[in-house]
Every structure is written in structure tokens, then in C-alpha cells.
Amino acid sequence: MKKHNSFSFVEMIVLIAVAAILIGVVSPMVSRYIAHSKIDSCVQTRQALTAAYRTYMSQRAQQGVTGEICDEALTDAFDTVLSLTPSTDDHIATDGSPITYEGICTGGGIYACRIDAVTGQLSIECSAAEHGVVSIALQTAE
């Protein structure tokens, strides 16, 4: 009798079914991992922006700078984290209006950093739906 070294049709069907079940189980886990890593990256970026702002405000206080916030120096502080640009052509808020910076989140959202030019209150929001809209507010006394 001749010996066959190949798979039978039934064995191939069973193998394909087992592979399909494994792919069905693993793919949602991978999707959740990717989504969570994007959210974690977004949170870390917002924390880094907050730290850059605190450093900026601390340096202002050490130098004895008072009054409205000049966003050109603040842009330099935010550029250490990621490239955020002022969303208006008027880069210095002399009328007390909020300064707004916008940037791209790694998760596909848009960061909106709003700073009250008079009080120094910072609000950082990410518009990505899966991240939720999170706001971090700091009140820095001068």
C-alpha cells in the first residue's frame, strides 16, 4: 500500500476553521490595544503640553514678567512638545482675548489649546471621539 504524505480535504477544512476562530478572537484584542495606545499617547501629549506651560509660566514668574501673555514665547514652549501654531494671524493678544493654538493628535483628533491672556488659565482639549473631549485647566497666579 502506498502512503500519502498530504492532508485530506476534511483536515484542511478543520485547519481553516481553527485559523478563522483564532483570527476572530485575536483581532478585537489587537484593535482594542491600538485604540488604547492612541488614547495613552494623547494623554501623554496633553500632560507634556501642561508641563511645558507650567515651565513657561514659572520662568515668567522668575523673570518678574507680568501682564498679558505673549504667545510668541509660548509657541517656543509648546514647540518643544509638538508643533502647535496660533490659529489666528494676530499672534499677540493685546486686547485680553484668549490665545488659541491648534495641533494634530496622534489619534486623529485636533488639539485646541486656549489660554486666557489675562488670567493665564490654560485649557487643552482633544476632539477625537474615542478620546472624549478632555479639558485640563490651570490657574496660575502671577
C-alpha positions as CSV (number, residue, x, y, z in Angstrom):
1,M,0.0,0.0,0.0
2,K,1.2,3.5,-0.9
3,K,1.5,6.0,1.9
4,H,0.2,9.6,1.3
5,N,2.1,12.5,2.9
6,S,-0.6,15.1,2.3
7,F,-3.6,16.4,4.1
8,S,-7.1,15.2,3.4
9,F,-9.9,17.5,2.5
10,V,-11.5,17.2,5.9
11,E,-8.2,18.0,7.7
12,M,-7.8,21.1,5.5
13,I,-11.3,22.3,6.4
14,V,-10.7,21.8,10.1
15,L,-7.4,23.7,9.8
16,I,-9.0,26.6,8.1
17,A,-11.9,26.7,10.7
18,V,-9.4,26.7,13.6
19,A,-7.4,29.5,11.9
20,A,-10.6,31.6,11.4
21,I,-11.6,31.1,15.0
22,L,-8.2,32.3,16.2
23,I,-8.2,35.3,13.9
24,G,-11.7,36.1,15.2
25,V,-10.6,36.0,18.8
26,V,-7.3,37.9,18.3
27,S,-8.4,40.7,16.0
28,P,-10.7,42.5,18.6
29,M,-7.9,42.4,21.1
30,V,-5.4,43.9,18.7
31,S,-8.0,46.6,17.8
32,R,-8.5,47.5,21.5
33,Y,-4.8,47.6,22.1
34,I,-4.3,50.0,19.2
35,A,-7.2,52.3,20.4
36,H,-5.8,52.3,24.0
37,S,-2.3,53.1,22.8
38,K,-3.7,56.1,20.8
39,I,-5.5,57.3,23.9
40,D,-2.4,56.9,26.1
41,S,-0.4,58.8,23.5
42,C,-2.9,61.6,23.5
43,V,-3.0,61.8,27.3
44,Q,0.8,61.9,27.5
45,T,0.9,64.7,24.9
46,R,-1.6,66.7,26.9
47,Q,0.4,66.2,30.1
48,A,3.6,67.3,28.3
49,L,1.8,70.4,27.0
50,T,0.7,71.1,30.5
51,A,4.2,70.7,31.8
52,A,5.6,73.0,29.1
53,Y,3.0,75.6,30.0
54,R,3.9,75.3,33.7
55,T,7.5,75.7,32.9
56,Y,6.8,78.8,30.7
57,M,4.7,80.4,33.5
58,S,7.3,79.5,36.1
59,Q,10.0,81.2,34.0
60,R,7.8,84.2,33.6
61,A,7.4,84.5,37.3
62,Q,11.1,84.1,38.0
63,Q,11.9,86.9,35.5
64,G,9.2,89.1,37.0
65,V,7.2,89.3,33.9
66,T,3.6,90.5,34.5
67,G,0.7,91.4,32.3
68,E,-0.7,89.7,29.2
69,I,0.9,86.5,27.9
70,C,3.0,86.9,24.8
71,D,2.3,83.9,22.7
72,E,5.5,84.0,20.6
73,A,7.5,82.8,23.7
74,L,4.7,80.4,24.5
75,T,4.9,79.0,20.9
76,D,8.5,78.2,21.6
77,A,7.5,76.4,24.8
78,F,4.8,74.3,23.0
79,D,7.1,73.5,20.1
80,T,9.3,71.5,22.5
81,V,6.4,69.1,22.7
82,L,4.8,69.2,19.3
83,S,4.2,71.7,16.5
84,L,1.3,73.8,17.6
85,T,0.6,77.0,15.7
86,P,-1.5,80.0,16.7
87,S,-4.9,79.7,15.0
88,T,-5.1,83.5,14.2
89,D,-3.0,85.8,12.2
90,D,-2.7,88.2,15.2
91,H,0.0,86.4,17.3
92,I,-0.1,88.7,20.3
93,A,-3.3,89.1,22.2
94,T,-3.2,92.7,23.3
95,D,-6.9,93.1,23.9
96,G,-7.2,90.3,26.6
97,S,-8.8,87.8,24.2
98,P,-7.9,84.1,24.5
99,I,-4.9,82.8,22.6
100,T,-5.7,79.6,20.7
101,Y,-3.2,77.0,19.5
102,E,-4.1,74.1,17.3
103,G,-2.3,70.8,16.7
104,I,-2.8,67.3,15.4
105,C,-3.4,64.5,17.8
106,T,-1.7,61.1,17.0
107,G,-5.2,59.5,17.4
108,G,-6.6,61.6,14.6
109,G,-8.1,64.5,16.6
110,I,-7.3,68.2,16.8
111,Y,-5.8,69.7,19.9
112,A,-7.2,73.1,20.9
113,C,-5.1,74.9,23.5
114,R,-6.8,78.0,24.8
115,I,-5.1,80.4,27.1
116,D,-6.7,83.4,28.7
117,A,-4.2,86.1,28.0
118,V,-5.0,88.0,31.2
119,T,-5.5,85.3,33.9
120,G,-3.2,82.7,32.4
121,Q,-5.8,79.9,32.6
122,L,-5.0,77.0,30.2
123,S,-7.5,74.6,28.6
124,I,-6.3,71.7,26.4
125,E,-8.9,69.8,24.5
126,C,-8.7,66.9,22.1
127,S,-11.6,66.4,19.6
128,A,-11.0,62.7,18.9
129,A,-14.3,61.0,19.6
130,E,-12.8,57.9,21.2
131,H,-10.6,60.1,23.4
132,G,-13.6,62.2,24.6
133,V,-13.2,65.9,25.0
134,V,-10.9,66.4,27.9
135,S,-10.1,69.7,29.4
136,I,-7.1,70.5,31.7
137,A,-7.4,73.8,33.4
138,L,-4.6,75.5,35.3
139,Q,-4.9,78.7,37.2
140,T,-1.5,80.3,37.6
141,A,-1.4,83.3,39.9
142,E,1.1,86.0,39.0
